[in-house]
Amino acid sequence: MSTRTIAMTDQIQEYLLASTVREPEVFRRLREETARMPNDNLQIAPEQGQLMALLAESIGARRALEIGTFTGYSALWVASVLPEDGKLIACDVSEEWTQVARRYWQEAGLAHKIDLRLGPAIETLDALSRDGLDAPIDFAFIDADKTGYDAYYERVLTMLRPGGLIAFDNALQHGRVADPNAQDENTKAIRALNAKIHGDERVTCSLVPIADGLLLARKRS
């Protein structure tokens, strides 16, 4: 038994990946291709992808939402556990990055479950609302501009069914949230969101220290 989370050494990380992560081969190839791109730091870790898939599956998710898709790795994990008639609405602003995503979604046999919407996320959510496609959502993953997280949270919470789950990436900002000297806009935005959700009676929450921190908020009612 331990009263605190152990430090993630390289040795433990290698063991974790080798012994617990069931990463399909096509997922691995996408991750490795993305790692060679200039913005590779925007990609989530495989153990985080597997955790999100487990969470989505455990709540019986049929409709999911992703704000910030990049090259589509996280979307692969979530879409893989949705039922055949399930749908993941993936929001991003980059045609270039999502072209890579489309290629791997097709190869993985999951493209029919993913509805890619290009454009600013708030505008996409507005369009979904106008079209009557905004609710209910079972699972949402937010991994986009950090200063927009609070606005995304409020909008997505209205779309989420009771018992539905929102996951926020980069909730630790590489440890900067705990450093009072870190006052960049991204860190301040995440720090404020963590505090807000901690005190928000609309949800139950947990910040999981996996990768760069995954903040989970489950809608109560």
Secondary structure in CASP SS format (residue, H / E / C, confidence):
PFRMAT SS
TARGET T0000
AUTHOR 0000-0000-0000
METHOD secondary structure of the structure
MODEL  1
M C 1.00
S C 1.00
T C 1.00
R C 1.00
T C 1.00
I C 1.00
A C 1.00
M C 1.00
T C 1.00
D H 1.00
Q H 1.00
I H 1.00
Q H 1.00
E H 1.00
Y H 1.00
L H 1.00
L H 1.00
A H 1.00
S H 1.00
T H 1.00
V C 1.00
R C 1.00
E C 1.00
P C 1.00
E H 1.00
V H 1.00
F H 1.00
R H 1.00
R H 1.00
L H 1.00
R H 1.00
E H 1.00
E H 1.00
T H 1.00
A H 1.00
R C 1.00
M C 1.00
P C 1.00
N C 1.00
D H 1.00
N H 1.00
L H 1.00
Q C 1.00
I C 1.00
A C 1.00
P H 1.00
E H 1.00
Q H 1.00
G H 1.00
Q H 1.00
L H 1.00
M H 1.00
A H 1.00
L H 1.00
L H 1.00
A H 1.00
E H 1.00
S H 1.00
I C 1.00
G C 1.00
A C 1.00
R C 1.00
R E 1.00
A E 1.00
L E 1.00
E E 1.00
I E 1.00
G C 1.00
T C 1.00
F C 1.00
T C 1.00
G C 1.00
Y H 1.00
S H 1.00
A H 1.00
L H 1.00
W H 1.00
V H 1.00
A H 1.00
S H 1.00
V H 1.00
L C 1.00
P C 1.00
E C 1.00
D C 1.00
G C 1.00
K E 1.00
L E 1.00
I E 1.00
A E 1.00
C E 1.00
D E 1.00
V C 1.00
S C 1.00
E H 1.00
E H 1.00
W H 1.00
T H 1.00
Q H 1.00
V H 1.00
A H 1.00
R H 1.00
R H 1.00
Y H 1.00
W H 1.00
Q H 1.00
E H 1.00
A C 1.00
G C 1.00
L C 1.00
A H 1.00
H H 1.00
K H 1.00
I E 1.00
D E 1.00
L E 1.00
R E 1.00
L E 1.00
G C 1.00
P C 1.00
A H 1.00
I H 1.00
E H 1.00
T H 1.00
L H 1.00
D H 1.00
A H 1.00
L H 1.00
S H 1.00
R H 1.00
D C 1.00
G C 1.00
L C 1.00
D C 1.00
A C 1.00
P C 1.00
I E 1.00
D E 1.00
F E 1.00
A E 1.00
F E 1.00
I E 1.00
D C 1.00
A C 1.00
D C 1.00
K H 1.00
T H 1.00
G H 1.00
Y H 1.00
D H 1.00
A H 1.00
Y H 1.00
Y H 1.00
E H 1.00
R H 1.00
V H 1.00
L H 1.00
T H 1.00
M H 1.00
L E 1.00
R E 1.00
P E 1.00
G E 1.00
G E 1.00
L E 1.00
I E 1.00
A E 1.00
F E 1.00
D C 1.00
N C 1.00
A C 1.00
L C 1.00
Q H 1.00
H H 1.00
G H 1.00
R H 1.00
V H 1.00
A H 1.00
D C 1.00
P C 1.00
N C 1.00
A C 1.00
Q C 1.00
D C 1.00
E H 1.00
N H 1.00
T H 1.00
K H 1.00
A H 1.00
I H 1.00
R H 1.00
A H 1.00
L H 1.00
N H 1.00
A H 1.00
K H 1.00
I H 1.00
H H 1.00
G C 1.00
D C 1.00
E C 1.00
R C 1.00
V E 1.00
T E 1.00
C E 1.00
S E 1.00
L E 1.00
V E 1.00
P C 1.00
I C 1.00
A C 1.00
D C 1.00
G C 1.00
L E 1.00
L E 1.00
L E 1.00
A E 1.00
R E 1.00
K E 1.00
R C 1.00
S C 1.00
END
